[in-house]
Amino acid sequence: MKLDEIINFLKAKFSEFQTAEKRNFKDLVKYESRGRKGEFRGRKGVLEYPGCYVIYEGDKPIYVGSAGKGGHVLKYRMGDLFFHTPRSGYGHNLSRKLTTNEKHKRFKNKDELREFYLNECSVKIIRTNNKQQAQLVESALILHLNNPRYNE
């Protein structure tokens, strides 16, 4: 992309961001039983494309992220927020920060964290064609939103 194409692309994505609706995580993930253990996963048929996302706590943006690397589309990234294994911990940086980071820890366990996401948070989604575009939009939104709390 040439510089003028990048600028026009970002202008279009900022406009899209301004008008995007905030979506509830309950509409994006579902609980699936797997053997003796269950997990939250991204819903089939939803967010099956690369893009950028902004997570809100109430009306305040708290985290900006992106997805698209190697087919890891947005639905998987939403599932990563909820995914936890005893050996490797959380699959998403925000979830790790909220449960284990000394500076940002707010929740004692995955159940408290999941309740927070499901009941107090929402997300805006900006669709892109590929990972590079998603990362460009992510970087621009982090700057535009004045470094949301958990993007430091």
N, C-alpha and C positions, 0 to 999 in steps of 0.2 A: 504494500500500500504506500502511496505517496502521501506526503504530509497533508495536503489539502483533502485527500480521501480520509485520512485518519481523523482530521478535525470534523469533517462532515459526518463520519460514522459516529464519533463521540457525541456530537450535537443531537443526532437522531436517537441514540441510546439514552441520553439524559432526558430527552422529551418522553421517551417510552417509560423511563424510571418515574418521572413526575406523575404520570397518569396510571401507572401500574397499581392494581389493587393489592392490599395486604391480604395474604392468604393464611388461613389457620393451618397449623401442622396436622391437625386431625384430618384434614382433607388431602394431605400429601403422604402420610405414612399410615401403616396399619400393623396391628399386632398379628404375628403368624406363629402358630404352634409348630414346633419342630422337635419331635420326640418328647423327651421329658422337659425340655427347655423351650421357651419362646423368645422371640425378638421382634422389635419393630423393624419394618422394612419399607422402602419406598413403594408406593402403590404402582401396580402395573398400569400402563397406559397414561401415566401422568409424568410430566417433566422428563421425557425420554429424549432430551437434547442437551447440548452444552449451553452454558450461560453463567450469569453472575447472579448473586442473591444478596439481599440485605435483611438481616434478622433484627427485629424490633422487640424491645420490651416495652409494652404499652405503645407510646408514640415516639420513643427514643431509639434511634438506630444504635445497636450495640456491636454488630459484627458484619463485615462484608467479606464474601468469599466467592469462589468460582469453581466450576467443574467442566470437564471436557477431555481430560487427559486419557488417551487410550480407550475411549468408549465409556469412561466413568462419568456418565451424564448426571444431571441434576437430581434425578430421583434417588440415585445411589448416595449422593452427597447428603441429601436430607436424611436418609437412613443411617448414614455414618454418625450423625448427631446423637442418635439413640443407641448405636451399637457398642457393646462392651463385652470384653472377654476377660476372665480372671488373669490370663497370662499376659495379654498385650494391652489391656486397658481399653480406652476409648479410641474410636476410629476417626475422631474429628478434633482439631485443635481447640475449638471453643469448649467442647465438653471436657477435655483434659484441663483446660484453664479453670473452668468453673468447679471442678471437683478435686484437683490436686495441686494447682499452682498456688504457692504461698501468698502471692500478691492478690490473686483474684478469686481464691476459693470461696464459694458461697454455699455449696451443697455437700452433704456427707456421703450420699450414695446415689446410685443410678436411678432409684425410684423418685427421689426428690428432684433430681435433674429433669427427668422425663415429665414430671408434673409441671415443672416450670415451663418447659418448651410447649407442652400441650395446652396449658391454661393461661399463661401470661405472655406468650410470644406470638409473633406473626412474621411473615416473610414476604418480601417483594422479589419477583423473579424478572430478570431481563434475559431474553433469549438471544443467543449468538449462533454463528455458524460453526465455530471451532474454538478450541482451547485458547489460542492466541488472542482472539477477539474477547473472549471471556476474561482473560487476565488483564487486558487493556482496560476494559470497563471496570473491573475490580479495582485496579490501581487508581483510576480517575475518581471513582466514587469514594474511595478511602480518603483521598485529598479533599473532595467536595464536601464530604460529611464531617470534615475536621477530625480525622483519625478516631473512629468510634472506639469506645473504651477497650474492647478486647482485640483490637487490631494493632495495638502498640507494639 
